[in-house]
Amino acid sequence: MITTFTEENNNYVMRLEGRLDTIASAQAGRDMQVLYDCAGHDIILDCSALEYISSSGLRLFLAVLKNANKHGSKVTITGMGSELRQVFDEIGFSNLFQFQ
């Protein structure tokens, strides 16, 4: 699992690459801490290279969303493949996040 953080057009962008499984979630969670200081910035989770997400990875996404909402920021998921999008649909996350 590789995470890459950038700031683009006043947005915080986190690119996720590989498998966000239970083992990788611990490090990914530490990497994603930078997103928690998001006041004044919207967040883009770039999932174009994300191959798999486990329940612990889903919890990370939800934690980022809850924190962003608290700061008045929005979270958009981009590039998500159809298989991962189906997971989000089945558990009701598609109603929580914005997708592009």
Phi and psi in radians as a Rosetta constraint file:
Dihedral C 1 N 2 CA 2 C 2 CIRCULARHARMONIC -2.121 0.35
Dihedral N 2 CA 2 C 2 N 3 CIRCULARHARMONIC 2.278 0.35
Dihedral C 2 N 3 CA 3 C 3 CIRCULARHARMONIC -2.058 0.35
Dihedral N 3 CA 3 C 3 N 4 CIRCULARHARMONIC 2.444 0.35
Dihedral C 3 N 4 CA 4 C 4 CIRCULARHARMONIC -2.321 0.35
Dihedral N 4 CA 4 C 4 N 5 CIRCULARHARMONIC 2.169 0.35
Dihedral C 4 N 5 CA 5 C 5 CIRCULARHARMONIC -1.812 0.35
Dihedral N 5 CA 5 C 5 N 6 CIRCULARHARMONIC 2.338 0.35
Dihedral C 5 N 6 CA 6 C 6 CIRCULARHARMONIC -2.464 0.35
Dihedral N 6 CA 6 C 6 N 7 CIRCULARHARMONIC 2.854 0.35
Dihedral C 6 N 7 CA 7 C 7 CIRCULARHARMONIC -2.032 0.35
Dihedral N 7 CA 7 C 7 N 8 CIRCULARHARMONIC 2.108 0.35
Dihedral C 7 N 8 CA 8 C 8 CIRCULARHARMONIC -2.312 0.35
Dihedral N 8 CA 8 C 8 N 9 CIRCULARHARMONIC 2.184 0.35
Dihedral C 8 N 9 CA 9 C 9 CIRCULARHARMONIC 0.899 0.35
Dihedral N 9 CA 9 C 9 N 10 CIRCULARHARMONIC 0.768 0.35
Dihedral C 9 N 10 CA 10 C 10 CIRCULARHARMONIC 1.160 0.35
Dihedral N 10 CA 10 C 10 N 11 CIRCULARHARMONIC 0.242 0.35
Dihedral C 10 N 11 CA 11 C 11 CIRCULARHARMONIC -1.864 0.35
Dihedral N 11 CA 11 C 11 N 12 CIRCULARHARMONIC 2.571 0.35
Dihedral C 11 N 12 CA 12 C 12 CIRCULARHARMONIC -1.565 0.35
Dihedral N 12 CA 12 C 12 N 13 CIRCULARHARMONIC 2.198 0.35
Dihedral C 12 N 13 CA 13 C 13 CIRCULARHARMONIC -2.066 0.35
Dihedral N 13 CA 13 C 13 N 14 CIRCULARHARMONIC 2.200 0.35
Dihedral C 13 N 14 CA 14 C 14 CIRCULARHARMONIC -2.062 0.35
Dihedral N 14 CA 14 C 14 N 15 CIRCULARHARMONIC 2.039 0.35
Dihedral C 14 N 15 CA 15 C 15 CIRCULARHARMONIC -1.655 0.35
Dihedral N 15 CA 15 C 15 N 16 CIRCULARHARMONIC 2.245 0.35
Dihedral C 15 N 16 CA 16 C 16 CIRCULARHARMONIC -1.973 0.35
Dihedral N 16 CA 16 C 16 N 17 CIRCULARHARMONIC 2.219 0.35
Dihedral C 16 N 17 CA 17 C 17 CIRCULARHARMONIC -2.290 0.35
Dihedral N 17 CA 17 C 17 N 18 CIRCULARHARMONIC 2.238 0.35
Dihedral C 17 N 18 CA 18 C 18 CIRCULARHARMONIC 1.847 0.35
Dihedral N 18 CA 18 C 18 N 19 CIRCULARHARMONIC -2.523 0.35
Dihedral C 18 N 19 CA 19 C 19 CIRCULARHARMONIC -1.908 0.35
Dihedral N 19 CA 19 C 19 N 20 CIRCULARHARMONIC 2.059 0.35
Dihedral C 19 N 20 CA 20 C 20 CIRCULARHARMONIC -1.640 0.35
Dihedral N 20 CA 20 C 20 N 21 CIRCULARHARMONIC 1.315 0.35
Dihedral C 20 N 21 CA 21 C 21 CIRCULARHARMONIC -1.690 0.35
Dihedral N 21 CA 21 C 21 N 22 CIRCULARHARMONIC -3.046 0.35
Dihedral C 21 N 22 CA 22 C 22 CIRCULARHARMONIC -1.035 0.35
Dihedral N 22 CA 22 C 22 N 23 CIRCULARHARMONIC -0.739 0.35
Dihedral C 22 N 23 CA 23 C 23 CIRCULARHARMONIC -1.181 0.35
Dihedral N 23 CA 23 C 23 N 24 CIRCULARHARMONIC -0.784 0.35
Dihedral C 23 N 24 CA 24 C 24 CIRCULARHARMONIC -1.253 0.35
Dihedral N 24 CA 24 C 24 N 25 CIRCULARHARMONIC -0.379 0.35
Dihedral C 24 N 25 CA 25 C 25 CIRCULARHARMONIC -1.092 0.35
Dihedral N 25 CA 25 C 25 N 26 CIRCULARHARMONIC -0.581 0.35
Dihedral C 25 N 26 CA 26 C 26 CIRCULARHARMONIC -1.077 0.35
Dihedral N 26 CA 26 C 26 N 27 CIRCULARHARMONIC -0.888 0.35
Dihedral C 26 N 27 CA 27 C 27 CIRCULARHARMONIC -1.199 0.35
Dihedral N 27 CA 27 C 27 N 28 CIRCULARHARMONIC -0.725 0.35
Dihedral C 27 N 28 CA 28 C 28 CIRCULARHARMONIC -1.048 0.35
Dihedral N 28 CA 28 C 28 N 29 CIRCULARHARMONIC -0.677 0.35
Dihedral C 28 N 29 CA 29 C 29 CIRCULARHARMONIC -1.064 0.35
Dihedral N 29 CA 29 C 29 N 30 CIRCULARHARMONIC -0.727 0.35
Dihedral C 29 N 30 CA 30 C 30 CIRCULARHARMONIC -1.151 0.35
Dihedral N 30 CA 30 C 30 N 31 CIRCULARHARMONIC -0.727 0.35
Dihedral C 30 N 31 CA 31 C 31 CIRCULARHARMONIC -1.121 0.35
Dihedral N 31 CA 31 C 31 N 32 CIRCULARHARMONIC -0.589 0.35
Dihedral C 31 N 32 CA 32 C 32 CIRCULARHARMONIC -1.439 0.35
Dihedral N 32 CA 32 C 32 N 33 CIRCULARHARMONIC -0.092 0.35
Dihedral C 32 N 33 CA 33 C 33 CIRCULARHARMONIC -0.991 0.35
Dihedral N 33 CA 33 C 33 N 34 CIRCULARHARMONIC -0.530 0.35
Dihedral C 33 N 34 CA 34 C 34 CIRCULARHARMONIC -1.038 0.35
Dihedral N 34 CA 34 C 34 N 35 CIRCULARHARMONIC -0.449 0.35
Dihedral C 34 N 35 CA 35 C 35 CIRCULARHARMONIC -1.293 0.35
Dihedral N 35 CA 35 C 35 N 36 CIRCULARHARMONIC -0.284 0.35
Dihedral C 35 N 36 CA 36 C 36 CIRCULARHARMONIC -1.290 0.35
Dihedral N 36 CA 36 C 36 N 37 CIRCULARHARMONIC -0.352 0.35
Dihedral C 36 N 37 CA 37 C 37 CIRCULARHARMONIC -1.699 0.35
Dihedral N 37 CA 37 C 37 N 38 CIRCULARHARMONIC 1.085 0.35
Dihedral C 37 N 38 CA 38 C 38 CIRCULARHARMONIC -1.786 0.35
Dihedral N 38 CA 38 C 38 N 39 CIRCULARHARMONIC 0.096 0.35
Dihedral C 38 N 39 CA 39 C 39 CIRCULARHARMONIC -0.906 0.35
Dihedral N 39 CA 39 C 39 N 40 CIRCULARHARMONIC 2.194 0.35
Dihedral C 39 N 40 CA 40 C 40 CIRCULARHARMONIC 1.497 0.35
Dihedral N 40 CA 40 C 40 N 41 CIRCULARHARMONIC 0.026 0.35
Dihedral C 40 N 41 CA 41 C 41 CIRCULARHARMONIC -2.295 0.35
Dihedral N 41 CA 41 C 41 N 42 CIRCULARHARMONIC 2.371 0.35
Dihedral C 41 N 42 CA 42 C 42 CIRCULARHARMONIC -1.514 0.35
Dihedral N 42 CA 42 C 42 N 43 CIRCULARHARMONIC 2.804 0.35
Dihedral C 42 N 43 CA 43 C 43 CIRCULARHARMONIC -2.031 0.35
Dihedral N 43 CA 43 C 43 N 44 CIRCULARHARMONIC 2.354 0.35
Dihedral C 43 N 44 CA 44 C 44 CIRCULARHARMONIC -2.062 0.35
Dihedral N 44 CA 44 C 44 N 45 CIRCULARHARMONIC 2.126 0.35
Dihedral C 44 N 45 CA 45 C 45 CIRCULARHARMONIC -1.748 0.35
Dihedral N 45 CA 45 C 45 N 46 CIRCULARHARMONIC 1.846 0.35
Dihedral C 45 N 46 CA 46 C 46 CIRCULARHARMONIC -1.496 0.35
Dihedral N 46 CA 46 C 46 N 47 CIRCULARHARMONIC 1.891 0.35
Dihedral C 46 N 47 CA 47 C 47 CIRCULARHARMONIC -1.878 0.35
Dihedral N 47 CA 47 C 47 N 48 CIRCULARHARMONIC 0.342 0.35
Dihedral C 47 N 48 CA 48 C 48 CIRCULARHARMONIC -1.122 0.35
Dihedral N 48 CA 48 C 48 N 49 CIRCULARHARMONIC -0.402 0.35
Dihedral C 48 N 49 CA 49 C 49 CIRCULARHARMONIC -1.983 0.35
Dihedral N 49 CA 49 C 49 N 50 CIRCULARHARMONIC 0.210 0.35
Dihedral C 49 N 50 CA 50 C 50 CIRCULARHARMONIC -1.452 0.35
Dihedral N 50 CA 50 C 50 N 51 CIRCULARHARMONIC 2.167 0.35
Dihedral C 50 N 51 CA 51 C 51 CIRCULARHARMONIC -1.678 0.35
Dihedral N 51 CA 51 C 51 N 52 CIRCULARHARMONIC -0.500 0.35
Dihedral C 51 N 52 CA 52 C 52 CIRCULARHARMONIC -2.746 0.35
Dihedral N 52 CA 52 C 52 N 53 CIRCULARHARMONIC 2.566 0.35
Dihedral C 52 N 53 CA 53 C 53 CIRCULARHARMONIC -2.411 0.35
Dihedral N 53 CA 53 C 53 N 54 CIRCULARHARMONIC 2.276 0.35
Dihedral C 53 N 54 CA 54 C 54 CIRCULARHARMONIC -1.647 0.35
Dihedral N 54 CA 54 C 54 N 55 CIRCULARHARMONIC 3.103 0.35
Dihedral C 54 N 55 CA 55 C 55 CIRCULARHARMONIC -1.087 0.35
Dihedral N 55 CA 55 C 55 N 56 CIRCULARHARMONIC -0.590 0.35
Dihedral C 55 N 56 CA 56 C 56 CIRCULARHARMONIC -1.215 0.35
Dihedral N 56 CA 56 C 56 N 57 CIRCULARHARMONIC -0.574 0.35
Dihedral C 56 N 57 CA 57 C 57 CIRCULARHARMONIC -1.182 0.35
Dihedral N 57 CA 57 C 57 N 58 CIRCULARHARMONIC -0.699 0.35
Dihedral C 57 N 58 CA 58 C 58 CIRCULARHARMONIC -1.077 0.35
Dihedral N 58 CA 58 C 58 N 59 CIRCULARHARMONIC -0.662 0.35
Dihedral C 58 N 59 CA 59 C 59 CIRCULARHARMONIC -1.091 0.35
Dihedral N 59 CA 59 C 59 N 60 CIRCULARHARMONIC -0.642 0.35
Dihedral C 59 N 60 CA 60 C 60 CIRCULARHARMONIC -1.088 0.35
Dihedral N 60 CA 60 C 60 N 61 CIRCULARHARMONIC -0.794 0.35
Dihedral C 60 N 61 CA 61 C 61 CIRCULARHARMONIC -1.043 0.35
Dihedral N 61 CA 61 C 61 N 62 CIRCULARHARMONIC -0.771 0.35
Dihedral C 61 N 62 CA 62 C 62 CIRCULARHARMONIC -1.126 0.35
Dihedral N 62 CA 62 C 62 N 63 CIRCULARHARMONIC -0.700 0.35
Dihedral C 62 N 63 CA 63 C 63 CIRCULARHARMONIC -1.119 0.35
Dihedral N 63 CA 63 C 63 N 64 CIRCULARHARMONIC -0.715 0.35
Dihedral C 63 N 64 CA 64 C 64 CIRCULARHARMONIC -1.098 0.35
Dihedral N 64 CA 64 C 64 N 65 CIRCULARHARMONIC -0.758 0.35
Dihedral C 64 N 65 CA 65 C 65 CIRCULARHARMONIC -1.092 0.35
Dihedral N 65 CA 65 C 65 N 66 CIRCULARHARMONIC -0.828 0.35
Dihedral C 65 N 66 CA 66 C 66 CIRCULARHARMONIC -1.058 0.35
Dihedral N 66 CA 66 C 66 N 67 CIRCULARHARMONIC -0.746 0.35
Dihedral C 66 N 67 CA 67 C 67 CIRCULARHARMONIC -1.155 0.35
Dihedral N 67 CA 67 C 67 N 68 CIRCULARHARMONIC -0.732 0.35
Dihedral C 67 N 68 CA 68 C 68 CIRCULARHARMONIC -1.093 0.35
Dihedral N 68 CA 68 C 68 N 69 CIRCULARHARMONIC -0.765 0.35
Dihedral C 68 N 69 CA 69 C 69 CIRCULARHARMONIC -1.024 0.35
Dihedral N 69 CA 69 C 69 N 70 CIRCULARHARMONIC -0.682 0.35
Dihedral C 69 N 70 CA 70 C 70 CIRCULARHARMONIC -1.096 0.35
Dihedral N 70 CA 70 C 70 N 71 CIRCULARHARMONIC -0.533 0.35
Dihedral C 70 N 71 CA 71 C 71 CIRCULARHARMONIC -1.707 0.35
Dihedral N 71 CA 71 C 71 N 72 CIRCULARHARMONIC 0.103 0.35
Dihedral C 71 N 72 CA 72 C 72 CIRCULARHARMONIC 1.316 0.35
Dihedral N 72 CA 72 C 72 N 73 CIRCULARHARMONIC 0.356 0.35
Dihedral C 72 N 73 CA 73 C 73 CIRCULARHARMONIC -1.799 0.35
Dihedral N 73 CA 73 C 73 N 74 CIRCULARHARMONIC 2.754 0.35
Dihedral C 73 N 74 CA 74 C 74 CIRCULARHARMONIC -1.948 0.35
Dihedral N 74 CA 74 C 74 N 75 CIRCULARHARMONIC 2.741 0.35
Dihedral C 74 N 75 CA 75 C 75 CIRCULARHARMONIC -2.085 0.35
Dihedral N 75 CA 75 C 75 N 76 CIRCULARHARMONIC 2.219 0.35
Dihedral C 75 N 76 CA 76 C 76 CIRCULARHARMONIC -2.102 0.35
Dihedral N 76 CA 76 C 76 N 77 CIRCULARHARMONIC 2.356 0.35
Dihedral C 76 N 77 CA 77 C 77 CIRCULARHARMONIC -1.799 0.35
Dihedral N 77 CA 77 C 77 N 78 CIRCULARHARMONIC 2.229 0.35
Dihedral C 77 N 78 CA 78 C 78 CIRCULARHARMONIC -2.062 0.35
Dihedral N 78 CA 78 C 78 N 79 CIRCULARHARMONIC 2.659 0.35
Dihedral C 78 N 79 CA 79 C 79 CIRCULARHARMONIC 1.236 0.35
Dihedral N 79 CA 79 C 79 N 80 CIRCULARHARMONIC 0.260 0.35
Dihedral C 79 N 80 CA 80 C 80 CIRCULARHARMONIC -1.275 0.35
Dihedral N 80 CA 80 C 80 N 81 CIRCULARHARMONIC 2.257 0.35
Dihedral C 80 N 81 CA 81 C 81 CIRCULARHARMONIC -1.212 0.35
Dihedral N 81 CA 81 C 81 N 82 CIRCULARHARMONIC 2.885 0.35
Dihedral C 81 N 82 CA 82 C 82 CIRCULARHARMONIC -1.133 0.35
Dihedral N 82 CA 82 C 82 N 83 CIRCULARHARMONIC -0.626 0.35
Dihedral C 82 N 83 CA 83 C 83 CIRCULARHARMONIC -1.162 0.35
Dihedral N 83 CA 83 C 83 N 84 CIRCULARHARMONIC -0.762 0.35
Dihedral C 83 N 84 CA 84 C 84 CIRCULARHARMONIC -1.209 0.35
Dihedral N 84 CA 84 C 84 N 85 CIRCULARHARMONIC -0.656 0.35
Dihedral C 84 N 85 CA 85 C 85 CIRCULARHARMONIC -1.090 0.35
Dihedral N 85 CA 85 C 85 N 86 CIRCULARHARMONIC -0.609 0.35
Dihedral C 85 N 86 CA 86 C 86 CIRCULARHARMONIC -1.110 0.35
Dihedral N 86 CA 86 C 86 N 87 CIRCULARHARMONIC -0.674 0.35
Dihedral C 86 N 87 CA 87 C 87 CIRCULARHARMONIC -1.057 0.35
Dihedral N 87 CA 87 C 87 N 88 CIRCULARHARMONIC -0.811 0.35
Dihedral C 87 N 88 CA 88 C 88 CIRCULARHARMONIC -1.087 0.35
Dihedral N 88 CA 88 C 88 N 89 CIRCULARHARMONIC -0.677 0.35
Dihedral C 88 N 89 CA 89 C 89 CIRCULARHARMONIC -1.110 0.35
Dihedral N 89 CA 89 C 89 N 90 CIRCULARHARMONIC -0.791 0.35
Dihedral C 89 N 90 CA 90 C 90 CIRCULARHARMONIC -1.144 0.35
Dihedral N 90 CA 90 C 90 N 91 CIRCULARHARMONIC -0.579 0.35
Dihedral C 90 N 91 CA 91 C 91 CIRCULARHARMONIC -1.699 0.35
Dihedral N 91 CA 91 C 91 N 92 CIRCULARHARMONIC 0.032 0.35
Dihedral C 91 N 92 CA 92 C 92 CIRCULARHARMONIC 1.529 0.35
Dihedral N 92 CA 92 C 92 N 93 CIRCULARHARMONIC 0.115 0.35
Dihedral C 92 N 93 CA 93 C 93 CIRCULARHARMONIC -1.264 0.35
Dihedral N 93 CA 93 C 93 N 94 CIRCULARHARMONIC -0.369 0.35
Dihedral C 93 N 94 CA 94 C 94 CIRCULARHARMONIC -1.103 0.35
Dihedral N 94 CA 94 C 94 N 95 CIRCULARHARMONIC -0.420 0.35
Dihedral C 94 N 95 CA 95 C 95 CIRCULARHARMONIC -1.406 0.35
Dihedral N 95 CA 95 C 95 N 96 CIRCULARHARMONIC -0.272 0.35
Dihedral C 95 N 96 CA 96 C 96 CIRCULARHARMONIC -1.636 0.35
Dihedral N 96 CA 96 C 96 N 97 CIRCULARHARMONIC -0.617 0.35
Dihedral C 96 N 97 CA 97 C 97 CIRCULARHARMONIC -1.808 0.35
Dihedral N 97 CA 97 C 97 N 98 CIRCULARHARMONIC 2.746 0.35
Dihedral C 97 N 98 CA 98 C 98 CIRCULARHARMONIC -1.668 0.35
Dihedral N 98 CA 98 C 98 N 99 CIRCULARHARMONIC 2.477 0.35
Dihedral C 98 N 99 CA 99 C 99 CIRCULARHARMONIC -2.148 0.35
Dihedral N 99 CA 99 C 99 N 100 CIRCULARHARMONIC 2.541 0.35
